[in-house]
Amino acid sequence: HLVLNLRAHYPDQQEVGEVLKQHTFELYNLEQDPKCAREMASEQRTKALELRAELVAWLRSAKDLGWRKRNTRNAAMSEALRSLGYAGDNGAHSANAQAGWFPAACTCEGCAEGQ
């Protein structure tokens, strides 16, 4: 199971510990480790990089179906999602809308590591 961090964030949204950087990735074996306690990307780097490349290619080619539009029918739900970091006006969503789900030419540290 590959996890691709589309934005920088704290694990579990708790604002403690080390920030997971944008576009970094994690690899877990859900069959042997269903609680994702053992991160394996460094051990299985080739596999992790292959999976990341496939996911990034798919994200770059995916059509925008309008799912990121603001939910105007339910203000309470919109606010709950915004408080969890899933929706908001921080500029990330509008920037991604211009570049698809994943920017074509990103030079961030996570993308450099993923090459």
QUIBEL-V48034 format. One record per backbone hydrogen bond with DSSP energy under -1.0 kcal/mol. NH is the residue of the N-H (numbers start at 1). CO is the residue of the C=O. E is the energy in kcal/mol with one decimal. If there is no record, write none. Layout:
NH&CO&E ; NH&CO&E
//
This chain:
3&26&-2.8 ; 5&24&-2.7 ; 9&20&-2.1 ; 13&10&-1.9 ; 14&11&-1.5 ; 20&9&-3.4 ; 23&5&-3.9 ; 24&21&-1.6 ; 26&3&-2.3 ; 28&1&-2.5 ; 33&29&-2.8 ; 36&33&-2.1 ; 40&27&-3.4 ; 44&40&-2.6 ; 48&44&-2.7 ; 49&45&-2.9 ; 50&46&-2.1 ; 51&47&-2.6 ; 52&48&-2.5 ; 53&49&-2.5 ; 54&50&-2.1 ; 55&51&-2.5 ; 56&52&-3.0 ; 57&53&-2.3 ; 58&54&-2.1 ; 59&55&-2.8 ; 60&56&-2.4 ; 61&57&-1.3 ; 62&58&-1.4 ; 69&66&-1.2 ; 72&70&-1.0 ; 78&74&-2.3 ; 79&75&-2.4 ; 80&76&-2.3 ; 81&77&-2.6 ; 82&78&-2.3 ; 83&79&-2.4 ; 84&80&-1.1 ; 85&82&-1.2 ; 86&81&-2.5 ; 95&91&-2.3 ; 96&92&-2.4 ; 97&93&-1.9 ; 98&94&-1.1 ; 99&95&-1.1 ; 101&59&-1.2 ; 112&108&-2.3 ; 113&109&-2.2 ; 114&110&-1.3 ; 115&112&-1.0
//
